[in-house]
Amino acid sequence: MEKTPSAELIALLQTIEQRSQQNAAGIPKQEQSQNFWEGVLCQVAGVDVVAPLNEVKEILNFAPTITIVPGAKEWLLGIANIRGNLLPIIDLQRFLGGSPVVKGRRTRVLVINHAGVFAGLLVEKVQGMRHFAEDMVVEAPDLQGAIRDYIDGGCMVDGEIWPVFRMNRLAASAGFQMAAA
């Protein structure tokens, strides 16, 4: 009996299916993906820290054109006009009880906007950004001074533990919101 064209097609499809199943054994199984978060590596009050990127809205070069605000605390450097928005610029190192930030080529302003608090935080330097696995957060090193109030765990960066600095916790603090001297 002669095969009909449809029977030949079915036989061909069955052959292809068998070959596919034989070769499928070598395909790796899909592993469950791991959750990651991104952090900005920066220096705050002489301490290398990681700030969660979702708490930093923008990273700006330091603009020396700042209008001074009379009667403000010494850590409020003034107000900058950033694309039509007035942005208070805070010397984060000075706010935390340290000396003023020494401005250099790596000095940056980290813009935050949390619960109506819109501000630019001047930091001495930003070293870049990294991805961290959520399960890689470790206990933070013991820190001295006001910075420890804003630390929530730590992350391994090049074999060292970098504290995680919570910008949202800073923005929510009463001391940060009271810029009048």
N, C-alpha and C positions, 0 to 999 in steps of 0.2 A: 504494500500500500504506500502511496506517495504522500509525503507531508504537504500540507497546505501552507500557504505563506503565513497564516496566523499561527499555526503550530510551530513553524520554524522560529517565528518571533518569540513565542513563549519559551521555547527551548533555549534560545539565546539569552533571554532575560534570566532564566534559571541559572545558566552557566555564570553570568555576570554576578548574580546574587551569591553563588557559592564562592567565587573568587573574592568578592568583597568581604564575606564573613571570614575567610581564611586570613586575609590581610589585616582585618580589623583587630586581631589579637595584639598586634604590635603598636597600636595607637595608645598613648598614655591616657590613663584615667584623669578626668578633670578633678583637681584638688579644690578644696574649699578655699575661697579667697580670704585674705587677712585684711582687717580694717587698718587703714593708715590715717595719720593726720600730719599736717605740715606745720613747721615751726620756723620762725625767724630767729637766727642766731645773732645775738647782739650783746653789748656790754652795758650793764647798768650798775652804777656806783662801784666800778672796778671789778664786778663779778660777771663772768660769762654766763648768760642765761639763754633760755629758749622761750620765745613768746609764741603762743598758738597763733597761726596765721589767720584763723577765723576771728580773732579778737583785734587784728590790725587791719584797718580799712585801706591804708595806703602807706607807702614809704616814700618820703620826699627828701631831696637834698636840702641842707640847711640854707635858708634864705636870710641873709643878714638884714633885709629890709623889714624890720619889726617895729611897730609903734608901741612905745612904752606906755604902760597903764599906771598913772599916779595912784599911790595908796595901796598898791598890790604887794603881796608877799614877794620876797626876793627870788623865789623859785619860779614865779610867773614872769617870764622874760618880756612878754608883751603880746600884741595881736598882729598876725600876718594876714594879708589878703591873698587867699589861694583860690584862683579862678572865680572870684566874686564872693567867696565865703570867708567870713572872719573866723580865723582859727587861733585860739589861745595857744601860745607856745610855752611849754613848761620844761624847765631844766630838771629832768627826772632825777639826776644824781644829787642835785641840790635839794630837791623835795625830800629825798630819803636821808638828808642830814649830811651829805658830803660836800665837797668843794664844787664850784661850778665846772661844767663840762668844758674841757679844752677842745675848742673847735679845730677840726682837721679835715683832710680830704675824705675820710670815711664817716664823718659825723652825719647823722641822719635824723629826720623827724618821723616818728611813727605816729600816724594819725589813728585815733580811736574814736568810736562813736557808740557809746553804750548807755542805754536808758536815758537818752537826752543829753549825755555828757559828751560833747564834741571837743576834742583837744589834740594838740600835737605834742608828743613827748620827745624832747631832744635827748638823744643817746650818743655816747662818744663814738661808737662804731657799730656797723652792721656787717657781720661776716658772711651772710648768705642765708639760704633756706635749705631745709632738709625735710625728708619724709621720715616719720617714725611709726613703727607698729604700735597699736594701742596697748598691746600686752608687754611692751618694752619699757613702760614707765616704772621707775624704781623709786625708792625712798630718797628724798632730797638730802643733800649734805647739810650739816648744822651750820647755819649762817648767823652772823651777828648783825645787830642794827635793825633799822626799820624795814629793810628789804625782805626780811623773813615773813612779814605779815602778808606778802603778796606771792609767796612761793607755794606751789602745789605739786610736790613730787619732783622727780628729776628724770633725765634721759641720758643715755650713753651717747657721747659724741667723741669720736676718735679716742676711745679708751678712757674717757673722763666722764664723770657725772656732771651734767649741766642742770641747774635748777630750772623748773618751769615757772616763768613769771606770768601771773594772771593779770592782764591788762584790765579785764572787766572788774576784777576785785579792787584794783586801784581806783578805777572810775567810780565805783560805788562807795568808796570810803569817804567819811565825813570830812576828814582833814584835806583830802584832795579837792573837794568841792568848795572849800572855804579859802578862796584866794585873796580876800581882802585882809590887809594888815591890821 
